[in-house]
């Protein structure tokens, strides 16, 4: 079970990930992730203190539009991704902690509304879509998350990516989304049928592609984003030794008629 038990400096420092100064924020993130990866903090403290604090900062100010709270949320996602990466290698999180992470990710995808990538030279990256992709990659790689839950996560992810407020991806978000799907597929943690279902939900109603995307700017954003996610998946698949997605992705591209074929 997740409980707050540690008052060590590094665990308290996680709250400073909300710092709008990009240099200080990124230096702190490096420090926290290095402590996780290099085992300078115990697995017990990671699970019982750092993880719940990471979840807490990821929910602070959620729903805000263009406020500095996005930095804490977005960089908190990377901390949780780093914890999951360690768990995928050394298996220390219990089932309850994994279930709480799943619940948190589902809530986050339902509530986040700040999708900025690079904010400005002083504040640097927010990049919440890309960081969510990194977190989902590690969660979908976990052998502790069953297939039914992975389907639920991907269904929520498709809704998150295609909501009307989602802007056009300008900062390689499509590549991070594609990696979140292709990595677990290539690692035998996702079945091809689950990926096909995700892509079908990402495309959605075919009438949208025939009619609606001409009428509204947010529809154009969706068209561009979905097309670029599919292209990125195709690149990953072509670079893999035993790629299995080419025909599926090409069929999806033909469905939305992006002029690719």
N, C-alpha and C positions, 0 to 999 in steps of 0.2 A: 504494500500500500504506500502511496506517496504522502509523506509528511514533511513539513518544514522543520529541520532539526539542527541545521548548521548555521553558525554566524561567521564563518571564515570569510576573509576579505574578498576572495575571488567570487564567492557566491553572492555577496552583497554588491559587488561591482557590476553584476549583470544588469542591474537596474540602470546603469549609466550607458547602456546600449542605446538609450533614447537620445543621447547627446547629438545635437545637430551638426557638430564639428566632425567632418568625415574622417580626418586623420586620427583623432582621438577615438572615435567609434570603431574604426577598423583595427587600430592597435589593440583595443580591449578585446575585440572579437578574436583576434589572433592569439591573445594571451589565454582566453578561456578555452578555445578549441585545442591549443597546445597542451593545456593542463589535462584535458580529457584524453587526448590521444597518447600522451606520454606517461599517463598513470601517475601524475604528481598529486592527484586527489583520488581518494578511494572510490571504488565502484558503488559502495553503499552510500557515500555522500553525494555522488552524482545522481543516483536514483532518488534519494530521500530529500535532497535539498536543491541541487542545481536544476533538475528537471521541473519540479513544480514552480520554481521561480521563473524558469524559461517560459512555461505555459502562461504564468501570470502576466509577464511583460508582453507576450504575444496578444493578449486580449485587452491591454490597456488602450483606451481611446478607440477601440474598434468601431467602425462605422463613421469615424471622422473623415472629412474630406480635406486633403491638402493641409494637414497639421503635422507638427514635428513628431507626434506620437507614432507615426508610421515607421520611424527609424527603429524604435524599440521593438515593435512588432516584427518587422521584416528581418532584423538581425537576430532576434530571438528564434526565428524559424531555423536559422543556420545552426544555432547552438543545439536545438533539439535534433536536427539532422545529424550533427556530429555525435551526439549521444547515441542515436540509433545506429550509426555506422559502427561505433565501438561495440554496441550490443550484437550487431550482425557478425562481428568477428570474435567476440569473447562471451556472449550470451550471459548477461548478468541481470537484465531487467526481468521482473516477474510479470506474470500474465495480467495482473491488475494494472500495472504501470503501462503496459502496451495498450490495454483497453482504454485507459484514460487518454493516452496520446491519440488514439483513433477518434475518440469522442471530441477531443479538442480540435483536431484537424477538420472534422466535419463541421463543427461550430464556426471555426475560422473561415472556411470557404463560404459559409452561409452569410457571414456578417461583414467581411472585409470589403471596403469600398474605395480604398486609396491604391490605385494601380500605377502610380508614377514609377518610371524607371530611373533615369538620371535626373536629379532635381536641379542642381546648379553646381558651380565649381566649389563653393564653400561647403555646401551640405552633402554633395556627392550622391551616392546611390541610395535609393529606397528599394526598388526592384522586387516588390513583394511577389509578383507572379513568378519570377525566376526562382526566388528563394523557396516559395511554396513547392515548385517543381523539384528542387533539390531535396526537400523534406519528404515529399511523396516518393521519390526514388528510393530512399532508404527504408521507408515504411513498407513499400511494396516488395522490397528485397527481403523483408523479414520472414523467416519461416514460422514465426509466432502469430502471424496474421493469416487467418484462413481465407480460402477463395471467396466465400460469400461476403466477407468484410471487404476484400479487395474490390469486388464488383461494386459494393456500396460506395467506396471511396472514389472509384473512377467515375461513377455516375454523378456524384457530387462535383467532381473535378470538371466534367464536361459542362455542367450547368454554370459553374464558376467562370469558365473560359468564354462562354457564349452569352453571358448576361448583357443586356443592352448598354450598360455603362462601361463595358470593357473597351478601352481605346485600341487603336492600331498598335501592334507591337513594334517598337522602334529599336530595342536594345537586346536583341537575340533571345527574347523570352521564348519564342517558338522552339529554339534549340534546347532550352532547359526543360520545356514541357515534353518534347519528343524524347529526350534522354530519360525522363521519369518513367516513360512507357517502355522504351526499347531496352533499357538496361535490365529491368526485371524479366522481360520477355527473353532476352538473350541469355540471362542467367538462370533460366528455367524456373523462375518464381511466378511468372504469369503465363497462362495458356494463351494460345493464339485466338481461341474463341472469346476469351475475355477482352482481348485487345480489339477484336472485330466489333464486339458489342460497344466498347468505348467509342470507337470511330463512328459507328452508326448513330450513337447519341450525339456525338460532336457535330455531325452533319445535320441530323434532325429531319424536319419536314422538307421534302424535296421541293415543295411549292415555294418555300422561302427563296431558294436559289433561282427559281424561274421568274418570280415576281417581286418579292418584298425588298430584296437588296438594292433595287433601283430607286427606292422611294425614300430611304432614310440613311443618314450618315452612319448611325450605329450599325445598320445592316451591312454597309460597306466595310466597316471595321471587322465584323464577324467574317465576312467573305475573305478578307485578306489574312486574318489570323488563322483561320482554319486551313486555308490553302498553304500557308507557310509552315504550320505544324506538320501537315502531310508531307511537304517537301523535305523538311528536316528528318522526319521518320524515314523517308526514302533514302536519304544520304546515309543515315546510320545503318540501314539495312544493306545498302550496297557495299559498305565498308566492312561488314561482318563476314566471317568465313562461311557461315551457313545461314545467310539471310533468308527469311521466310515471308517477309511482308511485301515484297515488290508488287506482286499481282494484286494484292488487297488494296494497297495504297494507290496504285494506278487506277484501279476501279473507282476508288473514292474521289480521286481528282477528276475523273471523267464525269462522275455524278454531279459535281458542283461546277463543272465546265469553266475552268480557270484559263482555258487556252493553253493548257500544259501539253495536250496531245493534239 
